[in-house]
Amino acid sequence: MGEGKTEVAFEKRDPKVRRVVTGHNAEGKSCVWIDGNATNHKYPNPRMISTLLWCGESVPVDFLGDEDMGNRVLGTAPPPGGFRFMFSELGPGDKTKPRPPMHKTDSMDFKIVITGEVTCYLDEGEVILKPGDICIGRGTNHAWFNHGTEPCRSITMLVDGKPKRQGSVSGTQQMREP
């Protein structure tokens, strides 16, 4: 690669995120329902893995259902009236390219950086998030880019919001390839 480039070949792989889901047995006692690596991975671009951990179609959420809500097929936005909870890993990008395209969802977004770092670009300004940092996005136009040298791993929850605006990502828009 040329000088200044840090593009990393990011294979479509399992990021090995253990997901423990509790539930209730036939007697109504709490128990472990699911314990294993999450498997619902999407690869929205050559540097990103997004793994759906759970979603809900409404709040308050039905916690007695018997569907594994981590196996749903979703786009970028959460279900209408619901939420989307996910793990993501964003690899380092090519520092010689301009910032990535912006997008907005009609949602409240909560991102917690676990490892690495990521830059959040906004219409006016940018901020670098490092491990332990939390970003709360309030339906803003934004983009994410990793200028670091290692993948950025984060947990994100998107909660459906209002108003609904023209040009926002919603429903199953921006479906991710399996």
C-alpha positions, 0 to 999 in steps of 0.5 A, a space after each residue: 500500500 502507498 504511504 499514509 494508507 492503513 486499509 486493512 483487508 477485513 474478512 467476513 468472519 465471526 467476531 466471536 461475541 458471546 451472547 447469554 440470554 436469560 429466560 424462564 423454564 416451565 416452572 417459571 424459574 429464571 434460567 439461561 435460555 441461550 448461551 453461545 456466540 451471536 451468529 447474525 452478522 452483516 458486512 455493510 462495507 469492506 471494513 465493518 462487521 455488525 452483529 445483531 444481539 437483540 431487537 424489540 418491536 415495541 416498548 415496553 418490550 415483551 420479555 416472555 416471547 419465545 423468538 430469538 430476537 437476535 435472529 431478525 433481519 434488520 436494516 440500519 434503523 430499529 423496528 418502528 416503535 422498537 429498538 436494535 441492540 448490536 455489536 460492531 467492529 470497524 477496521 481502520 480505513 484509508 486515511 487518504 480518502 475523504 470522510 465517509 458518506 453521512 446518514 441519519 436515522 430517526 432514532 436515539 443512538 447509544 454507542 459505547 466504545 470497547 476497544 480501539 477508537 472511532 471518529 464521529 463526523 457531524 455536519 459541523 465538527 467531529 469527535 474521537 471516541 476511545 475505550 469507555 467513551 459513550 456517544 448519544 446520537 439524537 437523530 443527527 446526520 453523522 458518519 463513523 470512520 476509524 483513523 486508528 491502527 486497530 479495529 474499533 469494537 463497540 456496542 450500540 443501541 438504536 431506539 426508534 424516535 420521532 419525528 420521521 424525516 425525509 431522507 432518513 434511514 428507516 425500516 429495512 432500508 440499507 439491508 445488509 448482506 448476510 
